[in-house]
Amino acid sequence: MYEPLRLFIQSIFPQFRVDWLIVEPLLETRKLNRGEMLFREGDVCEFVALTLKGCLRMFFLKDGKELTLFFHLEHYPIGDYQNFRLHKPACFSCQALEDSEILILNQQVVHVLESAPDGQQLMRLIVEFLAFRLRDRLLSLYRDTPEQRYLSLLENETHLLQRIPQHYIASYLGIEPESLSRLKRRVYRQRIS
């Protein structure tokens, strides 16, 4: 059960070592049906997670409208880390877009990982990974046009377009679904001419 977690950690910090025989009994999996919420804005979560199967989206509400910040496909971390560490209400909600399975990392699991030799360095690298991802996302939202964001999605994450409903893709790009339809037609015309 710990193999996806080990592979994720290895991708960030190949030298990290921990006794997985101690970690494995502390891990649990949770299945979510399509549309089910993992947590809601305002909840206090006692865990972070890793997607084992499926796709989830992280979003928040602004003026009653859902704005999608991230999609979490297989082997991606999920959660509001600040909420987890400081026991504060989450700033985001997380919903399964497909039938999904996640690996739960509760406080005990994180404590074992932190207590391992180089555990503090591992935590710093994971936080950096999440911070850099958030930084890139925010810069794109402020610096790039919706067309640039869509082209980047086509180039770097085309698999998302096959798995995620268009209205969530539009929300992720920061535009209305009707605007996404026009944008897709315009990009298609530019590519065939």
Order of alpha helices (4+ residues) and beta strands (2+ residues): alpha-alpha-beta-beta-beta-beta-beta-beta-alpha-beta-beta-alpha-alpha-alpha-alpha-alpha-alpha
